Amino acid sequence: MAAKRPWGAGALRQLAWFHRWAGILLCLMFAVWFASGAVMLFVPFPALSDGARRASSSPIDMGALAVPPAAALAGAPDATGLRLINRAGRPTYVVTVPGRGDRLVVADEGPEAGPLTPGQAALVASRFAGAAVERVEGPYPYDQWIVHQRFDSGRPYYRVVLADGAGTWLYVSALTGEVAQRATRAERLWNWCGAVLHWVYITPLRQDWGLWNQVVWWLSFSAVLTTMAGLWLGIQRTVKARRGRRARYTPFPGWLGWHHLTGLVAGTFVATWIISGWLSMDHGRLFSTGEAPANRVAAMRGGALPTAVAALSLADLRLLAPAAEVDFAIIAGHGVAVAHGSGAPRVLMAGGRPASTLPPDLLTQAVRAAWPDAAEGATPGADDLYLLAEGLPPGIRRFSTQAPMRADIYVDALTGRVGAVMDDSRKAYAWLYYALHTFAVPGLASRPVLRAAVQLALLSLGLAFSVTGIVVGLRRLRRRLG
């Protein structure tokens, strides 16, 4: 009777079989991820920040205001958001009610706002960019460059093509008349081999967030399993080869040997990068989301938005001119208006004068209403890892709490809104995902050239490793099919 193989040998054989055939399917995806990641270092996905959007938007005609904020919220007692904007030349409120979408309330004495016309979209875009308009297309509910769910509240969008030499497209909301996205010809071309490939950002898939989330999560998870299997097998093969008579680092010849050796060198980076990329799709599966619980948000607000903004009069709002957008918030029961435009933001409370931030004692009072043991707030540094990982804007204050939950609470000093709750779970996520995947860590975050050089070197190493895997996989398939 033949001797039975030890269990370990059988397990390694099964692991090798899995790595071999899963690798044939995924090595091409690995190469695409590394190459597209290198492109993204130099040409990120098109984005129009809130600051840039507000700085280029036309100012609101404060002299034409005839409707106070409280009147705009009449009939919407459960409203959670209110903004005042310039919609095609007219001051207009945008009221946000959860589950019902945004609705418009005209703030002057003219007729109700009708649908935004292509001509109005062209005028908005021309003034925004200071350039002539070549043509207006749409409106479109979805497009490759506005497929993210953050654009949902303004759908559909007109695509305005500018005659500016750069082939710029501006996306103007057919609902609010605001410019929400900007993409030049060069950005669009490079992103087809950058972010679109890297994030699997194909519009028919990405517009269904739930489906896209599942597809990319499982694809990334399969890549994690394949990588870990390959790393373990590579170490085992090297240990065995070093014990042989010739004491080599790899027992394999040719391309398979190169794949093994580059895997040993690049294995740690490939594993951490693939795992951290997979974690970018966590969305609360393994780690906390960083969002404040609804009961704590309500405690910080200290009341309903319609009641709080009733104290803000038209005379108060006119003190904020010039402004391209006024954002209304509630903190500790007080209504707050925050003006944005080409200059620094200004905060106004009823009967007061515009200021650069909320009163620190009011901010502390609101935070302690939700987290009673919160320590005094501090301003985090520009290279604060958690600030960068959560994509928080300037003007953030950090409060620390110990019990019953140890966490850092990041609060907007302009509006009093919670930007992120960094408990131990969320902090671990920031290191495992953001730090390992982007290298935006203290020491490198403030040195973009050095950081990019380190990333490019490691991505090139990962790409070389992936190419050897592609060659090995194609040769094996050719032999098997032959």
WOQUI-V652984 format. One record per residue. N is the residue number from 0. RES is the residue in one small letter. OMEGA is omega in radians with two decimals (NA if undefined). Layout:
BEGIN
n & res & omega
N & RES & OMEGA
N & RES & OMEGA
END
This chain:
BEGIN
n & res & omega
0 & m & -3.12
1 & a & 3.13
2 & a & 3.12
3 & k & 3.05
4 & r & 3.07
5 & p & -3.10
6 & w & -3.10
7 & g & -3.14
8 & a & 3.11
9 & g & 3.13
10 & a & 3.11
11 & l & 3.12
12 & r & 3.10
13 & q & 3.12
14 & l & 3.12
15 & a & 3.11
16 & w & 3.13
17 & f & -3.10
18 & h & -3.10
19 & r & -3.03
20 & w & 3.04
21 & a & 3.12
22 & g & 3.10
23 & i & 3.14
24 & l & -2.96
25 & l & -3.08
26 & c & 3.09
27 & l & 3.09
28 & m & 3.08
29 & f & -3.13
30 & a & 3.11
31 & v & -3.14
32 & w & -3.12
33 & f & -3.13
34 & a & -3.14
35 & s & 3.07
36 & g & 3.09
37 & a & 3.10
38 & v & -3.09
39 & m & 3.06
40 & l & -3.04
41 & f & 3.14
42 & v & 3.11
43 & p & 3.11
44 & f & 3.14
45 & p & -3.13
46 & a & 3.05
47 & l & -3.08
48 & s & 3.10
49 & d & 3.14
50 & g & 3.13
51 & a & 3.14
52 & r & -3.11
53 & r & -3.11
54 & a & -3.09
55 & s & -3.13
56 & s & 3.13
57 & s & -3.12
58 & p & 3.10
59 & i & 3.05
60 & d & -3.09
61 & m & 3.13
62 & g & -3.13
63 & a & -3.12
64 & l & 3.11
65 & a & -3.09
66 & v & 3.11
67 & p & -3.11
68 & p & -3.11
69 & a & 3.13
70 & a & 3.11
71 & a & -3.12
72 & l & 3.09
73 & a & -3.10
74 & g & 3.11
75 & a & -3.08
76 & p & -3.14
77 & d & 3.14
78 & a & 3.12
79 & t & -3.12
80 & g & 3.10
81 & l & 3.08
82 & r & 3.02
83 & l & -3.07
84 & i & 2.99
85 & n & 3.13
86 & r & 3.12
87 & a & 3.07
88 & g & -3.11
89 & r & 3.05
90 & p & -3.03
91 & t & 3.04
92 & y & 3.00
93 & v & -3.08
94 & v & 3.13
95 & t & 3.09
96 & v & -3.12
97 & p & 3.10
98 & g & -3.12
99 & r & 3.13
100 & g & -3.13
101 & d & 3.01
102 & r & -3.05
103 & l & 3.05
104 & v & 3.14
105 & v & -3.04
106 & a & 3.07
107 & d & -3.08
108 & e & -3.13
109 & g & -3.13
110 & p & 3.09
111 & e & -3.10
112 & a & 3.05
113 & g & 3.12
114 & p & 3.10
115 & l & -3.12
116 & t & 3.06
117 & p & 3.12
118 & g & 3.10
119 & q & 3.10
120 & a & 3.12
121 & a & -3.13
122 & l & 3.11
123 & v & -3.10
124 & a & -3.13
125 & s & 3.12
126 & r & -3.13
127 & f & -3.05
128 & a & -3.06
129 & g & -3.10
130 & a & 3.11
131 & a & 3.14
132 & v & 3.11
133 & e & 3.10
134 & r & 3.10
135 & v & -3.13
136 & e & 3.09
137 & g & 0.23
138 & p & -3.12
139 & y & 3.07
140 & p & 3.13
141 & y & 3.10
142 & d & -3.09
143 & q & -3.02
144 & w & 3.06
145 & i & -3.05
146 & v & -3.12
147 & h & -3.08
148 & q & 3.12
149 & r & 3.10
150 & f & -3.01
151 & d & -3.03
152 & s & -3.11
153 & g & -3.07
154 & r & -0.06
155 & p & -3.08
156 & y & 2.93
157 & y & 3.02
158 & r & -3.08
159 & v & -3.13
160 & v & -3.11
161 & l & 3.06
162 & a & -3.03
163 & d & 3.14
164 & g & 3.14
165 & a & -3.12
166 & g & -3.06
167 & t & 2.99
168 & w & 3.00
169 & l & 3.13
170 & y & -3.08
171 & v & -3.13
172 & s & 3.08
173 & a & 3.11
174 & l & -3.02
175 & t & -3.09
176 & g & 3.14
177 & e & 3.01
178 & v & -3.04
179 & a & -3.07
180 & q & 3.10
181 & r & -3.14
182 & a & 3.09
183 & t & 3.14
184 & r & -3.12
185 & a & 3.12
186 & e & -3.12
187 & r & -3.11
188 & l & -3.10
189 & w & -3.09
190 & n & 3.05
191 & w & 3.06
192 & c & 3.10
193 & g & -3.02
194 & a & -3.11
195 & v & 3.10
196 & l & -3.03
197 & h & -3.10
198 & w & -3.04
199 & v & -3.00
200 & y & 3.11
201 & i & -2.97
202 & t & -3.12
203 & p & 3.11
204 & l & -3.02
205 & r & -3.12
206 & q & 2.99
207 & d & -3.00
208 & w & -3.11
209 & g & 3.13
210 & l & 3.14
211 & w & -3.14
212 & n & -3.13
213 & q & -3.11
214 & v & -3.08
215 & v & 3.13
216 & w & -3.11
217 & w & 3.08
218 & l & 3.14
219 & s & 3.13
220 & f & 3.07
221 & s & 3.10
222 & a & 3.11
223 & v & -3.13
224 & l & -3.14
225 & t & -3.13
226 & t & -3.12
227 & m & 3.08
228 & a & -3.14
229 & g & -3.14
230 & l & 3.13
231 & w & 3.13
232 & l & -3.14
233 & g & 3.12
234 & i & 3.13
235 & q & -3.14
236 & r & 3.14
237 & t & 3.10
238 & v & -3.13
239 & k & -3.13
240 & a & -3.13
241 & r & 3.12
242 & r & -3.13
243 & g & -3.08
244 & r & -3.08
245 & r & 3.08
246 & a & 3.14
247 & r & 3.07
248 & y & 3.10
249 & t & 3.09
250 & p & -3.00
251 & f & 3.07
252 & p & 2.95
253 & g & -3.06
254 & w & 3.12
255 & l & 3.07
256 & g & 3.10
257 & w & 3.10
258 & h & 3.13
259 & h & -3.08
260 & l & 3.11
261 & t & 3.07
262 & g & 3.10
263 & l & -3.11
264 & v & -3.04
265 & a & -2.99
266 & g & -3.11
267 & t & 3.13
268 & f & -3.12
269 & v & -3.12
270 & a & -3.10
271 & t & -3.11
272 & w & 3.12
273 & i & 3.14
274 & i & 3.14
275 & s & 3.06
276 & g & 3.07
277 & w & -3.13
278 & l & 3.07
279 & s & 3.12
280 & m & -3.06
281 & d & 3.09
282 & h & 3.07
283 & g & -3.13
284 & r & -3.09
285 & l & -3.07
286 & f & 3.10
287 & s & -3.03
288 & t & -3.10
289 & g & 3.14
290 & e & 3.10
291 & a & 3.09
292 & p & -3.07
293 & a & -3.11
294 & n & 3.11
295 & r & 3.06
296 & v & 3.12
297 & a & 3.13
298 & a & 3.11
299 & m & -3.13
300 & r & 3.10
301 & g & 3.13
302 & g & -3.13
303 & a & -3.11
304 & l & -3.14
305 & p & -3.14
306 & t & -3.06
307 & a & -3.07
308 & v & 3.13
309 & a & -3.14
310 & a & -3.13
311 & l & -3.10
312 & s & 3.07
313 & l & 3.10
314 & a & 3.08
315 & d & -3.07
316 & l & -3.11
317 & r & 3.07
318 & l & -3.09
319 & l & 3.13
320 & a & -0.06
321 & p & 3.13
322 & a & 3.09
323 & a & 3.13
324 & e & 3.05
325 & v & -3.12
326 & d & -3.11
327 & f & -3.13
328 & a & 3.09
329 & i & 3.10
330 & i & -3.12
331 & a & 3.10
332 & g & -3.11
333 & h & 3.04
334 & g & -3.08
335 & v & 3.04
336 & a & -3.12
337 & v & -3.11
338 & a & 3.10
339 & h & 3.10
340 & g & -3.11
341 & s & 3.13
342 & g & 3.13
343 & a & 3.10
344 & p & 3.11
345 & r & -3.09
346 & v & -3.14
347 & l & 3.00
348 & m & -3.04
349 & a & 3.09
350 & g & -3.11
351 & g & 3.10
352 & r & 3.12
353 & p & 3.13
354 & a & -3.09
355 & s & 3.11
356 & t & 3.00
357 & l & 3.04
358 & p & -3.09
359 & p & -3.12
360 & d & 3.10
361 & l & 3.11
362 & l & 3.12
363 & t & 3.11
364 & q & -3.12
365 & a & -3.13
366 & v & -3.12
367 & r & 3.01
368 & a & 3.13
369 & a & 3.12
370 & w & -2.98
371 & p & -3.07
372 & d & -3.07
373 & a & 3.10
374 & a & -3.13
375 & e & -3.09
376 & g & 3.08
377 & a & 3.12
378 & t & -3.13
379 & p & 3.11
380 & g & -3.10
381 & a & -3.14
382 & d & 3.05
383 & d & -3.04
384 & l & -3.06
385 & y & 3.06
386 & l & -3.13
387 & l & -3.09
388 & a & -3.13
389 & e & 3.13
390 & g & -3.07
391 & l & -3.09
392 & p & 3.04
393 & p & 3.12
394 & g & -3.12
395 & i & 3.02
396 & r & -3.10
397 & r & 3.08
398 & f & -3.12
399 & s & 3.12
400 & t & -3.07
401 & q & -3.06
402 & a & -0.05
403 & p & -3.14
404 & m & 3.11
405 & r & -3.08
406 & a & 2.96
407 & d & -3.11
408 & i & 3.13
409 & y & -3.01
410 & v & 3.08
411 & d & -3.10
412 & a & 3.09
413 & l & -3.04
414 & t & -3.08
415 & g & 3.13
416 & r & 3.12
417 & v & 3.10
418 & g & 3.14
419 & a & 3.00
420 & v & -3.06
421 & m & 3.01
422 & d & -3.08
423 & d & -3.14
424 & s & -3.11
425 & r & 3.08
426 & k & 3.09
427 & a & 3.11
428 & y & -3.14
429 & a & 3.11
430 & w & -3.06
431 & l & 3.10
432 & y & -2.94
433 & y & -3.08
434 & a & -3.09
435 & l & -3.05
436 & h & -3.06
437 & t & -3.10
438 & f & 3.09
439 & a & -3.11
440 & v & 3.08
441 & p & -3.07
442 & g & 3.08
443 & l & -3.10
444 & a & -3.13
445 & s & 3.11
446 & r & -3.01
447 & p & -3.12
448 & v & 3.11
449 & l & 3.14
450 & r & 3.14
451 & a & 3.13
452 & a & 3.11
453 & v & -3.14
454 & q & -3.10
455 & l & 3.12
456 & a & -3.12
457 & l & 3.09
458 & l & 3.10
459 & s & 3.09
460 & l & 3.11
461 & g & 3.12
462 & l & 3.11
463 & a & 3.09
464 & f & -3.12
465 & s & 3.14
466 & v & 3.09
467 & t & 3.10
468 & g & 3.11
469 & i & -3.13
470 & v & 3.13
471 & v & -3.13
472 & g & 3.13
473 & l & 3.13
474 & r & 3.11
475 & r & 3.11
476 & l & 3.14
477 & r & 3.10
478 & r & -3.10
479 & r & -3.13
480 & l & 3.13
481 & g & NA
END
